[in-house]
Amino acid sequence: MVVKLYGPDSAASNRVLVCLIEKGVEFETVPVDLFKGEQRAPEFLKLQPFGAVPVVQDGDCTLFESRAIIRYFAEKYKHQGTDLLGKTIEERGLVEQWLEVEAQNYHPPILDLVLKIVFGPFRGLTPDPKLIKESEDKLSKVLDVYEERLSKGKYLAGDFVSLADLSHLPFTQYLVGKIGKGYMIRDRKNLSAWWDDISGRPSWKKVLELWPGQY
Ligand SMILES: N[C@@H](CCC(=O)N[C@@H](CS)C(=O)NCC(=O)O)C(=O)O
């Protein structure tokens, strides 16, 4: 049965899309217009009670939370497409560790920048340079840790690409795109090489082709 992905044209959903493509999982997309508030419609809230995308339906299994969804598909299709979980329990531990780092350390300051710089103006808010600088400083410290980590291995969990790397794609794409702070990546040699590698994957290029102008 073909997987259904609700609300595919958002950053969190793109995290799922790139993994579905890497795993060679067939899917169809169901649009959810966030600007019209369709994520808060009673029918949609039955699928996702917090009113956010993505949601996937895989047969009888309905799931939300993008990072839970990518873990699910990477495990379900472990032996199909790119292995994104590592071969040993130790590798798996590192994949999980860096997935958590993405969610807990990397994502919050970038999300702050996206909300202030990209979406704030849609709500008539002018970005406050002091608050932007604070988020940038927080992110900078996180990126220094990444730079050090990537001096020891090509990818976050070691010498193999994994969910941990791919999970960074959508919001880093905002950072180098509409946020206009690509220098935060380019000023760090190892981080810059890692970004070129993961963002150059055919799977991510396909996602970008689906939503031109999103980032
Ligand atoms: N932690 C959730 C975040 C989901 C999320 O915030 N999605 C945004 C789009 S990127 C959304 O649906 N926003 C709708 C809203 O806030 O009303 C995940 O990773 O799936």
The ligand as an ORCA input file, in Angstrom:
! r2SCAN-3c Opt
* xyz 0 1
  N       8.115     18.500     15.976
  C       7.214     18.476     14.842
  C       7.067     19.913     14.339
  C       5.978     20.004     13.302
  C       5.738     21.442     12.884
  O       5.912     22.392     13.660
  N       5.321     21.613     11.643
  C       5.013     22.923     11.148
  C       5.448     23.032      9.707
  S       7.216     22.904      9.540
  C       3.505     23.129     11.215
  O       2.749     22.242     10.874
  N       3.070     24.308     11.619
  C       1.671     24.608     11.661
  C       1.324     25.542     12.755
  O       2.203     25.835     13.578
  O       0.180     25.993     12.810
  C       7.787     17.556     13.753
  O       9.003     17.485     13.647
  O       6.996     16.915     13.034
*
